[in-house]
């Protein structure tokens, strides 16, 4: 048997992942994701699993171990949706490890069969009423440049339902007329899914007012504003949007 065949056989028989292996697989997972929000979510979930996995005696990474991890998550009284995300990250970690020869494909397939917990009922959430949305919009002062920007941001979030990363990346050429209506065209979301988002006329008017006042004629729509009240930079970051959500 050749050295290459011996090496492949040795890789396929691996059952335990050590820290360098876990970090390599984590990097592969994050590099496969396009949405910054997904990278943050999966990165946090994988870090949580790695801490748990490494705190135990040297464990084989297999279906039984991941089932134990699911029990551990349930005992922490986490929301079903949180547990589902954590387990999805672990499954993806195992698949990436198998793709690079760090874990047996059979073990990765077993981990892939670990299901999440059932969701009971419907999550209500905190939804704004129409009056609350109007009140929120009216809090932005239209007398200042920052106020015009903030109102345009709030209007887009409320009416178009964009994620923070999507709003941050929004460019002027993304706003197009389709069938006599303004839309955000060819918006790429999670999983590289492309969709068109209708934009109400009043939202487009708020954006146009901000663009005219800020003298923005191309590139990203929303920009940072310095202490002197002037526009600077080529865009904004997620942290700026966090105060609105």
ABEGO torsion letter per residue (X at the ends): XBAAAAAAAAAAABABBBAAAAAAAAAAAAAABABAAAAAAAAAAAAAAAAAAAABBBBBBBAAAAAAAAAAAAAAGBBAAAAAAAAAAAAAAAAAAAAAGABBAAAAAAAAABBBBBBBEBBAEBBBBAAAAAAAAAABBAABAAAAAAAAAAAAAAAAGBBAAAAAABBAAABBBBGGBBBBBGBBBBGGBBBBBBBBAAAAAAAAAAAAAAGBABEBABBBBBAAGBBBEABBBAAAAAAAX
